[in-house]
Amino acid sequence: MHNYCTELFMKINPVIYLKWLKLIYYNSVLSIIKSVIVALTWIVMTGCSNETSKDVNTKTKDAESEPVLDIGYIDESVDPGDDFYNYTNANWIKNNPVPEQFNRYSSFEKLYDNNMKQMRELLENAMNSKDTKDPLFQKLGDFYSSGMDTVKIEADEIKPLKDDFDRIDAIKDIKGFQDAAAFYQKRELWPLFYIFSGQDTKNSSMIIAQFHQGGMGLPDKDYYLSEDPHSKEIRKEYTGHIVKMFELTGEEKAQSEKDAAVVIKIETQMARASLTLLEQRDPNSIYHKMTLPGLQKLLPGFNWKSYFTMIGLPENTEINLRQPEFFKEINGMLKSVPVTEWKIYLRWVLINNAAEFISSDFANEHFRFFSAVMSGNKKMPERWKRVLKTTNTVMGEALGKMYVKKYFPPEARQRMMDMVKNLKLSLKDHIEGLDWMSVATKKEALAKLEAMTLKIGYPDTWKDYSNLNVQKDSYYNNVMHAYEFLFSEDMAKIGKPVDRTKWSMLPQTVNAAYQKGMNEIIFPAGILQPPFFDLNADDAVNYGAIGCVIGHEMTHGFDDQGRLFDKNGNLSNWWTKEDSLKFSEKTSALVKQYDNYKISDSLHINGRLTLGENIADLGGISISLSALTRVLKDEEIKKIDGFTPVQRFFIAYSQLWKLSILDKEQIRRLTQDVHSPSEARVNGIVYNIPDFYEAFGVKSGKRFKPGKDRVKVW
């Protein structure tokens, strides 16, 4: 994923992340449920090469990988006081336009391609192997092989969906519709709403069921309701897309247009009752714990007892109804919407989710809307990339086990441990030195920091796939069986204690995350390579890159959401009232800065939506810079390529975020992504850091901030 810490997005808009990760990784949605469904954003996976160079620019021997720092990207004609992002990255941006198959392009995408090639080799070895002694190896190969058998997939056309269409056609009443909806939820197609396992935010030692709003094809309610020209155009295109997909099933155009109108009507009604991303940032607003009797009393139009039985939940299961008003709307719709219309809606849910796994006419139209129209992609990724993405989604730990064995250097774990320990000491110093926080709150903050745990590289135990049924004969059936396997595995966690050894991220992922409920930070193997980390790089660039990522994730434990959780991961207020007010004052200043940040003449950042990530960016760079000063030796103070260590620190940080992006994707992200655009993750941060001004001798400039206007939170 192109932005680290998807966990925030996943918690805010959970299974949209999961759905879009499964179906359209090339159309980033952001992230970010599994931590509980934790992406757009999505997660970028990338390989970790065993080969690294020893030259001062930290370039790797692999020509396809990016250096942590490259002075060739710097444009000396740009004044660092005017635009540090473009000062450090303009030459790279000029020479790296967005390729056709992407809607954005950065070091992450380059690493993504490299990683995909590595995983492709692993899967093709499994596919072509004659060794049947390793069942897991064989399952990986058979799953991938079924997706690559385009001759059979094209010949079958829509035949794989025949049984599903018959099941939907046989629905006679609302009970039949509810049963069918439960059946397709077990296949993770998600009609009506989402259900998943997740920590009880007020009892973090236990897993409970989480019910989350959903049921819509578009990723956010504003697409259905906003009257701005862009949203209107998306609605028009989406309607046309639904018509086309129904036509591909054999319907006449006139009937397809009627069916599309029904789908739009139902989804729009759901959208009106949905909470916005911003409204869901308050964890208390999405915590409504109850049991089956309370759920049935609140929502009598749905047979919840039967539903629990169908999806495998005991009647005494505790649940969190995250958005009660949405579910009340669904309850009313079950009475007001005719069964015939629900059947049309269910057909659409099926077609929309199956499109990637059946014949190319469906897959191409799916790509046209969700990637070309929504995000501006010009070219669909190659078949092997799409099948690999799906394989990684459903058998990620099996593939990760192979990946780590071949590509992850174990010495990176120890280097990371050392850096994390140093950054923890740095954050401890920052907390102790805060002039706005009371002794009582500092004590709790330090206890939380001390309790924060770390996961690096890969899990110590791997997932068991022995119950997953995989055959070579049908890609669609394999995907559905895999989704059923994942759903069943997820439901089995509900009502049990939290397993703190489990990982919510795959080891081949280029990402990192802070988990509020676990009070832990995770650094998979995939991120422990350039441009984030290089074992042979000097400390200045590693602390400017991976060090800032570590600090970023640690700071999430103390951002506007993370601070509401205690050292054990419980939603619990450990702040004094006065300290909470002071925190709000400081973060309000950061909100104002980002609200006023223009991306173009007409586009602004939403400072409130992106607040958590902005706090983490600001805290991460401050903490990592302090940690760097701890480790710099006298002989390392010298300049390299004309730059001091502190200058190289800031340049490495900025070059981490170099990016080319299509306008459509930028517009989409400004409304859906909890991360600020790359440019603002640099320019919105460094001009708040006093050391930056000193390092580059900045005394004026377009972005110069007087001392009184600089924000410091942690």
SEKEGU-22476 format. One line per field, with one value per residue (C-alpha): residue number from 1; chain; x, y, z. Coordinates in steps of 0.1 Angstrom, whole numbers, plus 5000, padded with zeros to 4 digits. Layout:
<nodes>
pos	(NUM,...) $
unit	(A,...) $
c1	(X,...) $
c2	(Y,...) $
c3	(Z,...) $
</nodes>
This chain:
<nodes>
pos	(1,2,3,4,5,6,7,8,9,10,11,12,13,14,15,16,17,18,19,20,21,22,23,24,25,26,27,28,29,30,31,32,33,34,35,36,37,38,39,40,41,42,43,44,45,46,47,48,49,50,51,52,53,54,55,56,57,58,59,60,61,62,63,64,65,66,67,68,69,70,71,72,73,74,75,76,77,78,79,80,81,82,83,84,85,86,87,88,89,90,91,92,93,94,95,96,97,98,99,100,101,102,103,104,105,106,107,108,109,110,111,112,113,114,115,116,117,118,119,120,121,122,123,124,125,126,127,128,129,130,131,132,133,134,135,136,137,138,139,140,141,142,143,144,145,146,147,148,149,150,151,152,153,154,155,156,157,158,159,160,161,162,163,164,165,166,167,168,169,170,171,172,173,174,175,176,177,178,179,180,181,182,183,184,185,186,187,188,189,190,191,192,193,194,195,196,197,198,199,200,201,202,203,204,205,206,207,208,209,210,211,212,213,214,215,216,217,218,219,220,221,222,223,224,225,226,227,228,229,230,231,232,233,234,235,236,237,238,239,240,241,242,243,244,245,246,247,248,249,250,251,252,253,254,255,256,257,258,259,260,261,262,263,264,265,266,267,268,269,270,271,272,273,274,275,276,277,278,279,280,281,282,283,284,285,286,287,288,289,290,291,292,293,294,295,296,297,298,299,300,301,302,303,304,305,306,307,308,309,310,311,312,313,314,315,316,317,318,319,320,321,322,323,324,325,326,327,328,329,330,331,332,333,334,335,336,337,338,339,340,341,342,343,344,345,346,347,348,349,350,351,352,353,354,355,356,357,358,359,360,361,362,363,364,365,366,367,368,369,370,371,372,373,374,375,376,377,378,379,380,381,382,383,384,385,386,387,388,389,390,391,392,393,394,395,396,397,398,399,400,401,402,403,404,405,406,407,408,409,410,411,412,413,414,415,416,417,418,419,420,421,422,423,424,425,426,427,428,429,430,431,432,433,434,435,436,437,438,439,440,441,442,443,444,445,446,447,448,449,450,451,452,453,454,455,456,457,458,459,460,461,462,463,464,465,466,467,468,469,470,471,472,473,474,475,476,477,478,479,480,481,482,483,484,485,486,487,488,489,490,491,492,493,494,495,496,497,498,499,500,501,502,503,504,505,506,507,508,509,510,511,512,513,514,515,516,517,518,519,520,521,522,523,524,525,526,527,528,529,530,531,532,533,534,535,536,537,538,539,540,541,542,543,544,545,546,547,548,549,550,551,552,553,554,555,556,557,558,559,560,561,562,563,564,565,566,567,568,569,570,571,572,573,574,575,576,577,578,579,580,581,582,583,584,585,586,587,588,589,590,591,592,593,594,595,596,597,598,599,600,601,602,603,604,605,606,607,608,609,610,611,612,613,614,615,616,617,618,619,620,621,622,623,624,625,626,627,628,629,630,631,632,633,634,635,636,637,638,639,640,641,642,643,644,645,646,647,648,649,650,651,652,653,654,655,656,657,658,659,660,661,662,663,664,665,666,667,668,669,670,671,672,673,674,675,676,677,678,679,680,681,682,683,684,685,686,687,688,689,690,691,692,693,694,695,696,697,698,699,700,701,702,703,704,705,706,707,708,709,710,711,712,713,714) $
unit	(A,A,A,A,A,A,A,A,A,A,A,A,A,A,A,A,A,A,A,A,A,A,A,A,A,A,A,A,A,A,A,A,A,A,A,A,A,A,A,A,A,A,A,A,A,A,A,A,A,A,A,A,A,A,A,A,A,A,A,A,A,A,A,A,A,A,A,A,A,A,A,A,A,A,A,A,A,A,A,A,A,A,A,A,A,A,A,A,A,A,A,A,A,A,A,A,A,A,A,A,A,A,A,A,A,A,A,A,A,A,A,A,A,A,A,A,A,A,A,A,A,A,A,A,A,A,A,A,A,A,A,A,A,A,A,A,A,A,A,A,A,A,A,A,A,A,A,A,A,A,A,A,A,A,A,A,A,A,A,A,A,A,A,A,A,A,A,A,A,A,A,A,A,A,A,A,A,A,A,A,A,A,A,A,A,A,A,A,A,A,A,A,A,A,A,A,A,A,A,A,A,A,A,A,A,A,A,A,A,A,A,A,A,A,A,A,A,A,A,A,A,A,A,A,A,A,A,A,A,A,A,A,A,A,A,A,A,A,A,A,A,A,A,A,A,A,A,A,A,A,A,A,A,A,A,A,A,A,A,A,A,A,A,A,A,A,A,A,A,A,A,A,A,A,A,A,A,A,A,A,A,A,A,A,A,A,A,A,A,A,A,A,A,A,A,A,A,A,A,A,A,A,A,A,A,A,A,A,A,A,A,A,A,A,A,A,A,A,A,A,A,A,A,A,A,A,A,A,A,A,A,A,A,A,A,A,A,A,A,A,A,A,A,A,A,A,A,A,A,A,A,A,A,A,A,A,A,A,A,A,A,A,A,A,A,A,A,A,A,A,A,A,A,A,A,A,A,A,A,A,A,A,A,A,A,A,A,A,A,A,A,A,A,A,A,A,A,A,A,A,A,A,A,A,A,A,A,A,A,A,A,A,A,A,A,A,A,A,A,A,A,A,A,A,A,A,A,A,A,A,A,A,A,A,A,A,A,A,A,A,A,A,A,A,A,A,A,A,A,A,A,A,A,A,A,A,A,A,A,A,A,A,A,A,A,A,A,A,A,A,A,A,A,A,A,A,A,A,A,A,A,A,A,A,A,A,A,A,A,A,A,A,A,A,A,A,A,A,A,A,A,A,A,A,A,A,A,A,A,A,A,A,A,A,A,A,A,A,A,A,A,A,A,A,A,A,A,A,A,A,A,A,A,A,A,A,A,A,A,A,A,A,A,A,A,A,A,A,A,A,A,A,A,A,A,A,A,A,A,A,A,A,A,A,A,A,A,A,A,A,A,A,A,A,A,A,A,A,A,A,A,A,A,A,A,A,A,A,A,A,A,A,A,A,A,A,A,A,A,A,A,A,A,A,A,A,A,A,A,A,A,A,A,A,A,A,A,A,A,A,A,A,A,A,A,A,A,A,A,A,A,A,A,A,A,A,A,A,A,A,A,A,A,A,A,A,A,A,A,A,A,A,A,A,A,A,A,A,A,A,A,A,A,A,A,A,A,A,A,A,A,A,A,A,A,A,A,A,A,A,A,A,A,A,A,A,A,A,A,A,A,A,A,A,A,A,A,A,A,A,A,A,A,A,A,A,A,A,A,A,A,A,A,A) $
c1	(5000,5013,5009,5020,4996,4965,4951,4934,4915,4906,4890,4872,4858,4866,4855,4855,4892,4889,4865,4886,4918,4903,4888,4908,4942,4952,4924,4936,4908,4920,4929,4929,4892,4912,4932,4900,4896,4928,4938,4935,4944,4955,4988,5017,5037,5073,5103,5133,5165,5194,5218,5226,5254,5280,5283,5275,5243,5229,5220,5212,5227,5193,5187,5149,5150,5151,5179,5170,5185,5195,5210,5201,5165,5173,5164,5188,5167,5140,5145,5141,5123,5097,5090,5111,5092,5100,5135,5142,5121,5114,5139,5125,5089,5099,5114,5088,5053,5025,5027,4995,4987,4989,4969,4999,5036,5063,5091,5063,5050,5085,5090,5056,5066,5098,5080,5054,5081,5096,5062,5054,5085,5075,5040,5051,5075,5046,5023,5048,5062,5056,5063,5031,5047,5039,5001,5004,5029,5005,4975,4993,5002,4967,4950,4973,4970,4932,4934,4959,4938,4922,4911,4887,4877,4868,4850,4829,4818,4791,4785,4803,4774,4746,4740,4741,4715,4693,4696,4686,4657,4643,4638,4601,4599,4620,4631,4645,4663,4677,4689,4705,4722,4737,4749,4767,4781,4797,4814,4824,4804,4788,4752,4735,4763,4796,4804,4838,4857,4874,4886,4860,4874,4864,4876,4906,4913,4882,4871,4835,4814,4815,4786,4795,4775,4780,4760,4771,4792,4807,4833,4818,4783,4792,4793,4756,4745,4768,4757,4791,4799,4824,4800,4772,4795,4806,4769,4761,4791,4782,4747,4759,4784,4756,4736,4765,4772,4736,4736,4767,4746,4722,4696,4681,4692,4658,4656,4692,4683,4654,4675,4703,4677,4666,4702,4709,4677,4686,4722,4714,4689,4717,4741,4717,4718,4755,4780,4808,4845,4849,4820,4835,4868,4854,4857,4828,4805,4809,4807,4772,4776,4746,4736,4711,4679,4689,4696,4663,4644,4661,4658,4627,4625,4655,4655,4688,4685,4683,4711,4734,4728,4736,4769,4780,4776,4762,4731,4750,4775,4783,4782,4791,4765,4788,4763,4728,4710,4722,4709,4676,4673,4681,4654,4628,4639,4633,4596,4594,4615,4598,4614,4617,4639,4660,4666,4679,4701,4715,4722,4742,4762,4770,4780,4800,4821,4825,4836,4873,4871,4850,4854,4873,4843,4832,4867,4873,4842,4849,4883,4869,4847,4864,4899,4897,4867,4872,4910,4922,4941,4947,4958,4947,4975,4987,4967,4994,4995,4957,4957,4987,4970,4940,4962,4980,4947,4934,4966,4988,5006,5013,5029,5046,5062,5079,5087,5105,5125,5140,5141,5142,5177,5174,5200,5174,5154,5182,5189,5152,5151,5180,5163,5130,5147,5164,5132,5113,5139,5135,5097,5101,5123,5098,5069,5089,5098,5063,5056,5018,5011,5006,5027,4996,4990,5027,5028,5001,5016,5050,5033,5016,5048,5066,5039,5039,5050,5067,5064,5091,5094,5070,5050,5065,5036,5019,4982,4969,4953,4946,4908,4910,4896,4915,4910,4924,4892,4875,4890,4857,4849,4884,4880,4845,4859,4887,4864,4843,4874,4885,4850,4847,4881,4872,4839,4857,4876,4845,4839,4874,4904,4926,4956,4984,5008,4986,4996,4971,4996,5013,5051,5055,5037,5053,5036,5036,5008,5000,4971,4953,4935,4968,4991,5016,5035,5041,5069,5066,5096,5085,5091,5126,5144,5151,5137,5126,5156,5191,5214,5244,5232,5245,5223,5211,5192,5179,5166,5151,5133,5125,5132,5104,5081,5088,5082,5051,5036,5046,5030,4997,4994,4991,4972,4936,4923,4951,4952,4918,4931,4951,4983,4962,4944,4911,4890,4896,4902,4935,4939,4931,4905,4930,4955,4927,4919,4955,4959,4929,4943,4975,4959,4934,4963,4975,4940,4939,4973,4961,4926,4945,4968,4959,4967,4954,4934,4902,4913,4920,4930,4905,4925,4901,4899,4937,4945,4956,4981,4993,5000,5019,5039,5049,5056,5075,5100,5106,5111,5134,5155,5161,5170,5195,5214,5218,5236,5257,5294,5319,5332,5297,5291,5310,5293,5284,5279,5279,5252,5253,5237,5207,5203,5205,5179,5154,5161,5157,5123,5111,5123,5103,5072,5081,5051,5035,4997,4967,4943,4913,4931,4942,4906,4894,4920,4912,4877,4885,4920,4929,4965,4974,4988,5025,5035,5018,5033,5066,5058,5031,5056,5091,5082,5071,5105,5131,5160,5149,5154,5188,5199,5191,5197,5161,5153,5124,5104,5069,5063,5084,5066,5075,5083,5049,5031,5050,5030,5045,5024,5047) $
c2	(5000,5029,5045,5029,5023,5011,5000,5034,5031,4996,5005,5035,5019,4982,4958,4981,4977,4939,4939,4962,4945,4912,4926,4955,4960,4982,5006,5017,5025,5031,5019,5000,4950,4923,4937,4936,4939,4967,4994,5016,5022,4991,4973,4972,4939,4939,4917,4921,4914,4897,4919,4954,4977,4995,5027,5060,5066,5033,5020,4983,4959,4951,4976,4975,4986,5022,5037,5051,5084,5096,5131,5129,5134,5169,5200,5227,5254,5249,5268,5244,5273,5273,5237,5210,5182,5193,5204,5168,5150,5172,5154,5120,5131,5147,5114,5090,5097,5073,5041,5029,5001,5024,5054,5065,5057,5058,5037,5015,5006,4998,4975,4961,4950,4935,4916,4904,4889,4871,4857,4847,4826,4809,4802,4789,4766,4753,4751,4731,4709,4672,4669,4660,4654,4690,4695,4732,4737,4717,4738,4770,4757,4743,4776,4797,4772,4774,4811,4810,4785,4811,4786,4770,4802,4818,4787,4785,4822,4827,4790,4791,4814,4792,4775,4810,4824,4794,4799,4836,4828,4803,4830,4833,4856,4878,4848,4832,4865,4867,4831,4838,4869,4849,4823,4850,4866,4833,4836,4872,4888,4911,4919,4943,4946,4932,4909,4901,4892,4920,4929,4943,4978,4980,4945,4941,4905,4891,4888,4897,4899,4932,4942,4970,4991,4981,4966,4993,4990,5024,5030,5060,5074,5108,5092,5085,5117,5146,5170,5181,5174,5147,5127,5131,5118,5088,5079,5082,5059,5035,5031,5025,4999,4980,4980,4966,4939,4928,4927,4905,4879,4878,4903,4927,4963,4976,4950,4957,4994,4987,4964,4990,5015,4991,4986,5023,5030,5003,5013,5050,5043,5024,5053,5079,5059,5053,5072,5091,5083,5113,5104,5070,5084,5086,5050,5056,5064,5029,5009,4995,4962,4938,4902,4883,4893,4929,4928,4910,4936,4965,4950,4927,4926,4903,4868,4870,4837,4819,4841,4833,4796,4799,4816,4795,4818,4806,4823,4838,4856,4892,4916,4952,4969,4996,5018,5012,5037,5020,4987,5003,5014,4979,4966,4990,4982,4945,4955,4982,4968,4940,4906,4909,4939,4923,4894,4919,4935,4901,4892,4925,4917,4883,4896,4925,4903,4874,4896,4891,4853,4846,4854,4884,4904,4907,4913,4940,4959,4956,4972,4998,5013,5006,5014,5035,5056,5058,5063,5069,5036,5031,4995,4964,4945,4913,4881,4866,4897,4896,4859,4863,4891,4868,4839,4862,4874,4839,4820,4848,4831,4800,4822,4843,4813,4805,4842,4847,4816,4828,4866,4879,4884,4875,4901,4928,4917,4926,4959,4968,4958,4981,5010,5004,5003,5036,5053,5041,5059,5090,5090,5085,5116,5135,5126,5134,5168,5179,5212,5209,5175,5169,5144,5121,5118,5114,5085,5067,5076,5062,5030,5026,5032,5006,4980,4986,4954,4947,4922,4921,4902,4873,4853,4825,4802,4799,4795,4760,4756,4719,4725,4746,4728,4736,4719,4727,4726,4759,4792,4807,4777,4778,4815,4809,4779,4801,4829,4804,4790,4825,4834,4802,4808,4843,4833,4807,4834,4851,4845,4835,4853,4874,4855,4881,4860,4863,4887,4910,4916,4893,4891,4900,4933,4967,4984,4989,4993,5002,4982,5002,4972,4952,4982,4968,4978,4955,4957,4929,4916,4934,4969,4961,4971,5002,5028,5023,5004,4994,4973,4990,5026,5052,5059,5093,5079,5049,5071,5095,5066,5035,5054,5079,5050,5034,5068,5072,5039,5046,5080,5064,5051,5087,5103,5116,5080,5060,5082,5070,5034,5024,5003,4970,4982,4990,5021,5039,5075,5078,5116,5144,5168,5196,5176,5165,5201,5210,5181,5193,5228,5216,5192,5219,5240,5210,5206,5242,5239,5210,5225,5254,5232,5235,5206,5226,5258,5240,5211,5212,5185,5176,5183,5166,5133,5131,5143,5109,5104,5140,5137,5104,5120,5150,5128,5102,5126,5145,5113,5097,5128,5128,5091,5098,5122,5094,5071,5096,5091,5119,5104,5103,5140,5146,5155,5129,5141,5176,5170,5168,5139,5160,5172,5136,5126,5151,5143,5106,5113,5135,5110,5083,5101,5109,5103,5108,5105,5109,5137,5113,5093,5124,5136,5103,5100,5135,5123,5088,5085,5092,5100,5134,5135,5128,5164,5174,5145,5164,5201,5199,5185,5197,5234,5227,5213,5238,5215,5217,5254,5252,5223,5240,5276,5285,5320,5328,5313,5306,5279,5295,5294,5317,5299,5308,5291,5258,5229,5204,5177,5149) $
c3	(5000,4991,5025,5057,5086,5068,5101,5105,5073,5079,5112,5098,5066,5072,5046,5017,5021,5021,4992,4970,4980,4967,4936,4924,4939,4910,4920,4954,4977,5008,5031,5051,5084,5095,5115,5111,5076,5078,5025,4990,4999,4997,5006,4983,4986,4977,4979,5001,4981,4998,4978,4989,4979,5000,4981,4998,4978,4992,4957,4956,4931,4918,4891,4896,4933,4945,4966,5000,4989,4955,4950,4913,4922,4937,4916,4928,4910,4937,4970,5000,5017,4990,4983,5000,4984,4948,4958,4967,4941,4910,4888,4897,4891,4857,4846,4860,4845,4856,4835,4818,4843,4874,4886,4907,4905,4932,4946,4960,4926,4914,4944,4939,4904,4916,4944,4920,4898,4928,4939,4903,4903,4935,4922,4888,4905,4926,4896,4875,4903,4902,4939,4957,4991,5003,5002,5008,4980,4957,4968,4959,4925,4918,4928,4907,4878,4878,4875,4846,4826,4804,4778,4802,4818,4785,4773,4805,4801,4827,4835,4869,4881,4869,4903,4920,4895,4902,4939,4936,4911,4936,4963,4971,5001,5025,5045,5013,5005,5041,5038,5004,5018,5046,5021,5001,5032,5040,5006,5015,4987,5014,5005,5030,5055,5067,5096,5109,5141,5161,5195,5219,5222,5259,5267,5245,5257,5239,5203,5195,5163,5145,5123,5099,5073,5037,5008,4983,4951,4954,4981,4999,5005,4990,4955,4958,4974,4965,4939,4927,4890,4898,4919,4894,4866,4887,4894,4857,4848,4876,4863,4828,4842,4859,4828,4808,4833,4833,4795,4796,4815,4785,4795,4770,4773,4784,4812,4822,4825,4847,4869,4872,4884,4911,4922,4923,4943,4969,4973,4975,5003,5021,5015,5031,5064,5064,5086,5069,5073,5094,5117,5123,5135,5170,5183,5208,5179,5165,5197,5205,5222,5225,5223,5201,5221,5220,5183,5175,5196,5178,5143,5143,5105,5103,5116,5135,5152,5119,5105,5135,5129,5091,5096,5125,5155,5189,5202,5231,5209,5218,5189,5183,5160,5147,5130,5145,5123,5092,5104,5113,5077,5065,5089,5073,5038,5043,5047,5020,4992,4972,4971,4933,4937,4964,4939,4913,4940,4949,4913,4911,4942,4928,4893,4907,4930,4905,4875,4882,4882,4851,4814,4802,4790,4826,4839,4813,4820,4857,4851,4828,4855,4888,4876,4844,4853,4891,4891,4856,4850,4813,4812,4830,4847,4831,4838,4860,4882,4888,4896,4918,4937,4944,4954,4978,4992,5000,5007,5017,5046,5025,4999,5026,5041,5008,5002,5036,5032,4999,5001,5037,5053,5090,5100,5092,5122,5147,5130,5133,5169,5177,5159,5176,5210,5202,5190,5221,5242,5220,5224,5261,5262,5242,5265,5296,5282,5272,5288,5282,5298,5335,5355,5359,5322,5314,5338,5319,5285,5295,5307,5274,5255,5277,5271,5233,5216,5182,5154,5128,5096,5098,5123,5144,5135,5102,5092,5087,5052,5055,5054,5023,4992,4960,4927,4892,4873,4883,4893,4904,4926,4941,4949,4965,4985,4997,5008,5027,5043,5054,5066,5086,5101,5110,5127,5147,5165,5179,5216,5222,5238,5216,5202,5205,5184,5153,5125,5108,5079,5054,5056,5019,5025,5021,5049,5086,5111,5147,5162,5188,5204,5206,5214,5190,5159,5129,5104,5078,5058,5027,5041,5054,5021,5001,4999,5035,5048,5037,5060,5045,5045,5068,5099,5086,5056,5075,5103,5077,5060,5082,5114,5105,5097,5131,5148,5128,5140,5176,5174,5163,5198,5209,5179,5181,5181,5196,5227,5236,5242,5272,5275,5272,5241,5259,5249,5282,5291,5309,5303,5327,5314,5312,5292,5268,5262,5256,5232,5212,5211,5196,5171,5161,5149,5127,5114,5104,5086,5065,5058,5043,5022,4985,4962,4932,4928,4938,4959,4996,5021,5048,5080,5103,5082,5079,5114,5128,5100,5101,5139,5132,5104,5126,5156,5136,5120,5153,5172,5146,5143,5181,5179,5151,5173,5199,5174,5154,5160,5156,5124,5109,5113,5080,5048,5022,4986,5001,5026,5064,5082,5092,5057,5044,5071,5057,5021,5027,5044,5015,4988,5006,4993,4958,4936,4902,4903,4879,4886,4890,4916,4934,4936,4948,4975,4988,4997,5008,5021,5057,5045,5031,4996,4993,4987,5020,5039,5033,5030,5057,5081,5077,5079,5115,5125,5138,5129,5092,5091,5107,5085,5052,5063,5056,5068,5044,5016,5004,5031,5059,5092,5121,5153,5169,5140,5141,5155,5179,5195,5206) $
</nodes>
